[in-house]
């Protein structure tokens, strides 16, 4: 699989010029820098390492980690469906060379959006905002700007206002770009062990309906909507719940969940295992997806705290016991500030006084200094959510089963944690061991596990803005209505808060997934929303690529284009001249294949990418210079540097980039 080159199609995606089929094209050396969502941090680094040079995942506490590799190994490799050994650095970008490099720091979506729009270094050294200094980041200077961010929380009006402010992103890198890239189930993940008995033996849940994914045991405790709404609102607080119809035991075939070997019915009936909830301390896109789903799905639940979507959980400073989580993450919203619907998912407090530090130890949040617990404490706050900084630390918190993670109760030590986290942090993702619940589909009797296929089913048939349904081709007659700002929605029609879909508006590329329930005349209409899908896994969101129109070099233009192109299957590649065999192609299944014999890199991590129609819409809008009405909008990404005229030393790169986007005139580029 060595000696690969990328087909000129990758270049023509940018320039919109004709090329001979399978012409070879060597790309220049490039490094793409990115920050943002921790929900997809592991899988994004895996993708980047498959495309180019293997690098560590950076974390915002100055450390790094090396995600477990996920090679593409079809059951029957062929010339048109070859293996891709990502773990060996056998990249597809340019023949195993050092041509393509990508560094990504898992900071959380809120930080990612902040650095993207400010176009400035936001690593100020406070907790959760420290640039990594270990592993492959050793010696790397903190970035003054980046080429992309990833975020599960959508761009809103204030983000775009900041983006356009003097001296910030627009002045440097031109118009903002946002579009969905990864489709992400946010799981309700649990530790299979709920504690130890009086003799120190581990007690494991006895799930009557276990789920196996890709041959790996992955959990599968069933939770109905009414059940998980009650759990996260604090009215079901123990795994021994016997509430009729929607109780945990009822959903487990009326079989208690206790371990029949190391536990017993008497102890279980008396004490069970308290449900210890874990969530995010930072401004989080996973929290945005999670709260958006609960606001839509739990609205009829008595005492529901989840009123709207936000990057932070429902919170009240005084009612929380004066929680200040800024020592867990410097930009955390959990501190003494006035309630704001844009910042919090509700005003009735859901946050515990306890948190988890970066070592996976629980303590009072007031005992945390620079992300570390000064002193451990036994934590058990039924019905409230303990918080941790980033998905990696949520994972540690759920997995922790020793020391302060266990609560002594009548001779036993009990755990029982449940947290929300991206699906690439659960089994069968390579290197991951957390289990996940299967959740009720729609209002029916079926339950769905957070897999790529079920995420696809939830995403459904919603099509991109100004598109023809199915094909994704540009369509000026698309009259669907969207909210201008997803933090400002209402069941009552208000023309000032609603717009007709428009590809030139970055917010619309995500807002169309949660459309306004009105037509252009203001009449109420039924709409499909990803927040409460009728099919598939019910807590599904998107991780969007936030990037720029103008880049400082053509190498960066092609780097971004090929990152998106390879991932979505829009870039064709053939073996380089002289390679063996000469007919090898990068398979369409490499990243998103779902069949058992062709499991893609994303699929192995329970993640998928946008459907075919969306891929067309993204490509023709941002990765091609189109003619006609769409081309006239000048939405395509381009270098801010002037092209060289033919005959003046122009390389093949500058020749195909002969036309620059006029929106990049006078810009320095990202």
N, C-alpha and C positions, 0 to 999 in steps of 0.2 A: 504493500500500500504506500510505498515511498514514491518520491518524485512526482507528487501531485502538483498540478497548477490549476488555478481557477479559470473557468471559461470566461471569455470576454463579455459574456452576458452580464457578469457582475459589474463590469464597467459601463455597459450600455444601460444598465438600470439607472445610472446617474445621468448619463449624457443623452439617452434616447436616440442613439444612432444605430444604424444597421451594422451587423457584423456577420462574418461567415460562421456557420455552425461549428462549435467546438474549437474556435481559434484559441490559442494559448495566450495567457496574459500574466506576467509576473508583477506582483504588487510590491510597493516600497515598504520599508520598515516603518512600523507604527506602534505606538502604545496608546491604548484607550484607558482613561481613568474614570472610574465610576464609584458612586456611593449610594446608600439608600436602604431599601427594604431588606430587613433581616429574614423575612418570611421565605424569600426565594434566594437568599444569599448563597447557600450551599450549591443549589442547582445552577445558579448563574455562573459560579466559578467553574463548575464541571463543564458547562457548555463552552466557556471561554477557553478552558484547557484543552477541550477537544478541537477547537478551532486553531489554537496557537500554542504558545509556550506554557508549560505547567507552572502555575503560581499558587501561593497560599491565599486563603481568605483572610482579609484584614478585619480586625475588630476595633471598635472605638474606645477600648480600654487599654490600648497600646499593644495588644497581643495579636497573634495570628493562629490559624489552625489550618490543617490540610484535609479538605473534604475527601471522604472515601471515593475512589474513582468509580465511574460507571461506564465501562467500555460498551461499545455496540458490538454484540456478538450474535448475529443471526444463526439459527440452527443450521441452515444450509447456505453458507456464504457463496456468492457468485460475483461475476464481473459487474453486474448491475446492482448488486446488493452486498458490498464487501464489508468485512469487519472494520471497526475503527478502534484501535488500541490507544485510547486517550491517556491511560496511565503511563504509557511509554513515551509520551510527548509526540506521538505520531500524528501531527496536526494536519488539518485539511486546508489550512489557509495558504501555505506555501512550502510544501514538501519537507516537513520536519525541520525547517530552518528556524532562525530566530526572528523571522519577519514580523509576525503578529504577537503582541503581548497585551494582556489586559490585567489591570490591577483593580480590585473591587474591595471597598470597605463597608462592612455591614454596620450601618449606623441607625437604622430605623427610617421609615418613610418620611417622617417629619423633618429630620435633619437633612435627608436627601433633597427634599423640595427646597429647603432653606438654602443649601449651598448652590443648587441649580439656579435659583432665581437671583441670588445675591451676586453670583459670579465672583466669589471671594472665598478664601480659606476660612472655614467656620470651626476648625479644630482649635479651640481656645485653651485646651488643657484641663478643663473641668471634667467632672465625672461623666462618662459616656460621650466625651467629645475629645478624646486623645488619639492622635494619629498613631497607627501601629508602627512598631520599631523592630519587630523580630521577624524570623523566617525570611521569606523573599522580599519583605518590606524593609529589611535592614539597610540603612543608608539612603532610603528614599526620602526626598524632601517633601514635606506636606504641600499639597497642591494648592495653587492660588485659584485655579478653576478646574473644571472637569469636562468630559465629553458627554457624559450621560448620568442620569440617576434613575433608580427604579422606585416606584411607589404604588402601594395598594390603595392609598387614600388619594382621591382625585384632586386635580388642580381646581382651586376655587377662585372667586373674584379677587380676594386679597392677595393670593399668590401671583396672579397676573398683574395686579396693580404694582406690587413690589418688583416684579420682573421688568416692567416698563419704566421704572423710576430712573431718573438721570444717574448715569454712571454704573448701572447694574447690568443685568444680562442682555437686555435688548440693545443697548448702546454698543456692546461688545460683539454679540453673536447673533443679532437679528431676531426675527419672530420666533416665538416659542413653539415647540412641537411636543405633543402628548398623544400616544396611542397605546391601546392594550397590546401586550406582548406575551406574557405568560397568563394562563388561566389556572387559578389557584384555589383548591379546596382548603378552607381553614378548619382544622379538625378539633374535635373535643377529645384530647389525648389523655391517657391514664397509664399509671404504672400497674402492671399485672399483679405485683405484690401489694397487698394492703396492710402488711405489717408482720409482726412475729408473735407467736404465742408465748405463754409463760415459760416454756422450755427453750425459747430462742429459735424455734423452727419457723421458717418463712411460711406465710399464709398467702395463697394465690386465689384470685377470683375464679369461681366455677361457673363460667359462662356457658349456657345451654346452646347458644347459637354462634359458635366460633367461626371466624372468617379467615380463610386462607387466600392470600393474593400472590400470584406468581410462585406458588409452592411454598410460601412462607407464612407462618402463623402471624396474624396481624391484629387480633383482638376481636371486636365486634359486639360488645355489649350494646343492646338495643335501647335507644332513647327516643321516645315519642316527642313531638313538639311541646306538648303540654308538660312533659317530664323535664326536658332540658330548660324550658322557660322557668319552671318552678325551681330547678337547681340553681340557675344563675341569678335568680331573684331571691334566693335564700329561704325558700319555703320547704324544699326538700334538702336536708342537710346530712343524710346518712345513707350509705349504700344498702342498708337493711330495710329501706323504705317499702312499706306494704300497702301504700295507697291503692285503692281499687282502680282498675281500668288502666291508668297511666303511670302507676307506681313502678319502681324499678323491678321489684320481684314479679309483678304481673307481666311485665314485658319479657322477663326471662323464663317464660313458660310456667310461671308461678313457682319457680324453683329458686330458693335463696341463693345468693352469690357466694356464700362462705365455702372455704376449702374443706371438702369432706374428709380429708386425711389429717390435716394439722389444726383444724378448728372444729367447732361443734355448734349445734343449733341453739343450745342454752346460752352460750356466750354471745353468739351472733344476735339472738333476739334481744339480749340485754344491752349490748354496747355496739354491735355492728362494726362499722368502720366509718368514721366521720369523713364527709366529702370535703377535702381541703382544696379550695379553688385557687388557681394560679393564673395571673394575667400579666400585662405589660406595664412597666413603669415609664417607658419612653413614649414619645408621640409616634404612634404605630399604625401602619397601614393594615396590619392584621387585626388590630382593634377596630379600625374603621369598617372592615368587611364584617367582622363578628357583630359589632353593635348595629350595623345596618340590617343584618339578617334578624337579630333579635327584636329590633324596633318594628320590623315588618311582621314578624311571625308571632310575637308575644303581646301584641297590642291589646288583645282581649283578656289577658291574664290579670287577675286581681293583684294589685300591688306591683305591677310591672314598672321597673326603674328605667328601662331602656326606651327612651322617647325618640331618639334620633341617632343617626350615625355620627361618629366623631373619632378622632385619633386617641381619645382618652375615655375611660369608663365613667359611668355615673359617679359624681363626686360632690361632696359637701365638706369643706375644710373643717368646720366646727364639729359636725356629726362624725367625721372620721377620726376624731381624737387629735386634731391638728396635725395631720400627716403632712410632712414635707419630704418629698422623694428626690430632691435635687442632688442628694449625695449618692443616689443610685444612678441618676442621669441628670446632667446639668440643665437640660432643657425640658425636664418633666413638667407637665401641667399640674401635677399633684402637689400643690403648695397653697399658700394663703393668697388666693386671687378670687375675684368675683366670678360667679357662675356665668358661663357663656355657652349657648347652645352649639356654637361653632367649635368649642374646645372640648366639651364633655357630652357624653351620650345621655345625660339626665342630671337632675339636681338632687335626687335622693341618693344618699351615699351608698356605694357598693364596695368601697375600698377598705381593706383591713389595715390595722396599725402595724402588721407584720409584713416583712418582705424577704426576698432571697438575694444574697449577694452573689458576686461573680464566681465564688467558689462552691455555690450550691448549698450554702448554710443559711438557715432561717434565723431571723432576729427581729427585734423591734426596729422599724425604719429609723427611729430616732437614734439608734445605736450604730448606724451605718456612717462610715467616713470614707470618702473617695471610693465608693463602690464595695467596701468590705465591712462585714459585721465586726464591730469592736468586741462584742460579746454575744455568744449564742443564747437563745432562749427558746423554750418549748412553745410552739405556736399552734394555736387552735382557735380560730375565730369562725364558728359555724355560720355559713351563709354570706360571708364577706370574702373578697378576693385579695389574696396576697400578691404582691407585684414583684417583677424582676425586670432587669434592663436587657431588652433584646430577646430574640427567639432562642439564641444559644443558652442564655441563662434560664429562660422558662423551661427549656429541655432539661437542664441540670436539676432544676427545682422538682420537676415531675419525677425524674429518675432517682433522686436522692432517697435512700431508704435506711440510713444509719444516723446515729447521733441525734441532733435536734430535729431531724425530719420525722422521728417517731414519737408519738404521744403515749405515755404510760396510762393505761386504763385497766384497773382491776387485774393487774398481773400481765396483761398483754401490752404490746407496743403497737400502736395503730398508725396507719399512714393514710391511704385512700385518696391520693391527689388526682385532680382533674384540671387540665388547663387547655387553653386554646392556642394553637400553633399551626404553622403551615404544614401541608401534607408531606413535604419532603423531609420532615423531621420524624416521621413514623415509619414502622415496618410496612412494606419490605424494602424501603430505600436502603441501598448498601450502607452499612455501618450504623444503621439506626435500629433501636430496639423498642421504642415506645409503641404501645397499642393505641387504637382509636375506636371510638364508638361508631356504630352505624345508626344513621338518623332517618327519621320518617320522611318519606318522599311525598311532597304535597300534603294532601289530606287523606291519603289512602292507606292501605294496609302494608305497602312495600317499604323496605328500608334500604338505604344506600350507604356504602362504604366510600370514604374519600379517595377515589381512584381517578386516573386521567379520563377514563371513559365516562364516569359519572359526572365529572366536571364538565366534559363536553356536552353531556345531556342537559345539564343545568344552564349552560351558556345558550343552548338552544338555537333558535333560528333568527334571533335579533341580528339585523344587518347594519353595517357601518353607516355613518351619516352621509347623506346625499349619494346613496347607492341603489342599484337595482338589486332587489332581493335575490339571494342565491349567488349571482355572479360577482357582486361587489363593484361593478363598473359604475363610473360617475353618472349621476342622475340629478339634473337640476330641478326635477319636478317632485322630488321627495319632500313631502309636507309634514312629516312627523314633528311633534312638539317635544321640546326638552326643557328642563329647568335650566335657567342661567347658572344657578349655583345650587349644588346638591345639599348645602346646609340651610337653604331657604326654600323649603317646599311646604305645600299646604294642600288640603283636600278641596279648598275653595279656589276657583279660577281667579287669577290675577295676571292680567296681560303684561304687567311690568316685570314679572318674574319668569316669563316663558318666552322662548325663541323657537323659530323654525330651524331645523337642523342645517348646519353650515360647516363644511369641511375646513373653512378658514379659522374657525374658533376652536382652540385647543381643548376647551372643556367639553365640547360636544362629543368628542371621540370616546369619552367615558360616560358622560351623562345620558347618552342614548341607551345605555344598558339599564337605566332607571328612569324611563321617560315620564313626562307629565301626562296625567290621565285626561287630556283634553285634546280636541281637534283645533284647527286653525280658527274656527269660529267661537271657541270657548265651550263647546258642548262636551260633556263627560263621555269618555270612551274607555273601553277595556284595554289595558296595556299589559304586556309581559314585562316583568321586572326580575333582574337577577337576584334581588334581595329576598324574594320569596318564590322561587321557581316551582313550576308544576311538575317538573321531571328532574331526575338526576339528584346529585348531592346538594342539600339545601343551603349550606353555608359556603358558597363559592364566590370568589371575587376575581379581579384581574390585577396583575402587577404591570403597571404601564411604564413604557420607556419615555422618560423626559429628556429631550435633547434639544438641539439648536438647528437653525437653518444654515448658519455660516460657520465654517471651520477654518482654522489657521493654515491648514495644508490640505492638499489633495489626498495625501496619505490617510489623514483622519477621516475624510469624506468616505473613502473606500473602506476604511476600517469599520465605520458604523454601518455602511450599506451591506457589507459582507457578514457582519455579526447578525443583523436582522435577516439577511437573505438566506444564509446557511440554516439558521434556526427554523425559519418558516418554509424551507424547501423551495424558495424562489431563486436560488442561485444554483445553476447546473455546473458540475465540474467533471473534467475528464483527466485522465492521466497525462502527464507532461510528455512531450516528444521524447522518445527514447525509453520511456518507462515500460515496465512489463507487468501485466499485459497492457496493451495500448488502449483497451476498451473500457477500463474500470471507470465507473461513475460513483459519485457520492449518492447513496440511496436516499429516497424520500422518507424512509423509515428510520434513518440514523438517529434523529432526535425525537420524532413523534410517532413512530410505529407502535401499534397497540396489539397486534396479533401475538400469540404466545411464541411463535417462531421468529418474530421480528420486533421484540420489545425495544423501543427507543430509549435513549438516555433520559429524556423527560419522563416517559411513562414509568420507568423503573423507580422514579422518585414521586409518583402519584401526581405529577404535574403535566399539563399539556400546553399547547400554544393555540393562538387564535385560528378559527375555522378558515376554510379556503377563500370564501368571499371577502373576509376581512384582510387576508393576505394580499389579495388583488387590490383592494382599496388602499392599503398602506403603501404598496409598491408603486402604484400609478400616481399617488399623491406626493410622496416624499422621496422616492428613490428613482424617479424618472423625470426627465424634462419632456412633458407631454405637449402636443399641439392642441389647438382648439380652446374651448372654454376653461378646461381644467388647467392647461398649461399657462393660460393668461393670468391665473391666480398667483403664480410664482411661489408655490409651496415647497418645491423640491430643494433638498439640502445641497449645499455647494461650498466650494472653497472660497474664502474671502480674497484669495490671491489672484491677480490677473493671469489669464491664460497666455502662454507663449504663442506667438504666431508661427505658422508653419515655415520651416526653413531657418529658424533662429535657435536651433538646438533643442527643439521641443522633443520630449520623450513621448512614449505611447500614452502615458498618463495625461500629460497636458494636452495632447492632441484630442483625446476623447472628451476632455473637459474644456473645450474651446469656448463654451458659452457659460458665463457665470450668472448666478441669480442676481438680478438688479437689487434685490433687498439686501445684498451683502456689500454693496458699495460703501466704502468708508469704514467697514467693520474690521476689527482685528481677528475675529473668529475664536472659536473655542479650542 
